[in-house]
Amino acid sequence: MKANGHWMTPVSGPLGVGFPDLVLARERVIFAELKAEGASLRPSQRAVRESLLRAGAEYYVWRPSDLSAVLDVLR
């Protein structure tokens, strides 16, 4: 969803604010935050990342320049 020129992921609940853009599930579950080059995680995104990592989740921050690494992870 695009609002005010920014993409927003519509998620509600305790992890709603800062929840990763993608949740990919097949043989495993991957959480991925998509960022523009040079952009950093907002505090709410860092908090969700830390919660997911503490729970043992596989979490990534991906930028356009990470395409080859993304493809490696998804293979």
N, C-alpha and C positions, 0 to 999 in steps of 0.2 A: 504494500500500500504506500502511496506517495502522498505526503502531506507537507505543505510549506516548502517544497523543493527537496525534501529529505525522505529517504525510504524508511519506513517503520514496519516492524514485525508485530502484528496484532496478537499478543499473548497476554493472558491475565493470570492472576494467582500470585503466590508469594515470590516466584522467580520471574514474574512477567516483565518488569522493568529490567533491562539488561540481558534478557534471555537471548541466546545465540540465534543468528539468522537461519541456520540450517541444522536440522537433526536428520542424519542419514542412517538408515538401518538396513542391514542385510545380514552378513555373517557377524557383524559387530555394530555397535552404535557409535556414531561420530557426531560431536557437536562442533560446529564451525561458525565463527564470527567473520563476516566479510567486511573488509575495510579498504578504503581508498589508499593509494600510496601516501605514506607520511602521516596518516591518521592513526590516533591511538585510542585505546579502549577508554570509555567513560568510566567513572567510579562504579556505577551500577553494573557495568559489564565486567569489570575486574572482580567485583564481589561475587557475581554469578559464576565466573570462571573458577574462582577459588573454591566455591562450594562444590562445583562439579568435579574438579580435580581431587578434592578431599574424598569424594565419594568413589574415586577410581575411574572417572569418565575419561574418554579420549577426546581432547579438546584442542582446537586449532584456531589461530587467527590467520586468515588468508587474504592476501592482496593480489592484484593482477600480476605482479612480478613473481608470485609464488606458483604459477601455473604448473611448472614441471614437478615441483614438490607435491602439489595437490594431486596430480595424476599418479605419482608414486604411491601416495597414501590410499588412493581409491582403487589401485590395481589389486 
